[in-house]
């Protein structure tokens, strides 16, 4: 049997945004420094994970301590970060505020059963791929007792002014996380998935938190009798080595694509 191609759950949306960029990063291993926005999100994830895990452990952590993890992640990143858009000094207060907002407003709405549930690999031999990734949260639905996933998203367009959380474009990634979570914890994931949105802004008035819901995400991923699943589409691209470019992608720039300078399709 041929070697399975490892596909990170978090990379799947990029495959369908610009497959050529996905190939460069994930198969050709071409690297770029992490962006300041990505590192801010990483810091928020780190702080909130410590906070929620402490609740699961029945030893709740003060929010100030969770913020301390955020600060440490901002100032001591594990990978190279391009801080040209926003300095660490600018990012720290925003990340700390979003962490606190999450701990005070979003976390109390859920009963979490797992935090950062990691699945080293979920092999799908029929498709020639192996899925990997970490699911932010697994929660228990209080009404039904079923389990579902919750995924934290930070960004400048994560939560609208009316509190609506952007869910469009996240379903495929969420569906992969559902499969990975089932494999990691050994229990079915049947409850609706939630996006826990945190709006990035320089001012307190602009920062918002909200919850969005995604139903039946797995259908998009694995397909139905009348619709080809996105995993099968991904498998076909990988098997054929055909990765269509998208020069109109919003991420088509030297900041986000390691092959930008040599890409012939952006003319």
Buried (B, 14 or more C-beta within 10 A) or exposed (E): EEEBBBBBBBBBBBBBBBBBBBBBBBBEEBEBBBBBBBBBBBBBBBBBBBBBBBBEEEEEBEBEEBBBBBBEBBEEBEEEBBBEEBEBEBBBEBBBBBBBBBBEBBBEEBEBBBBBBEBEBBEBEEBBBBBBBBBBBBBBBEEEEBBBBBBBBBBEEBBEEEEEBBBEEBBBBBBBBBBBBBBBBEEEBBBBBBBBBBBBBEEEEEBBBBBBEBEEBBEBBBBEEEEEBBBBBBBEBBEEEEBEBBEEBEEBEEEBBBBBEEBEEBE
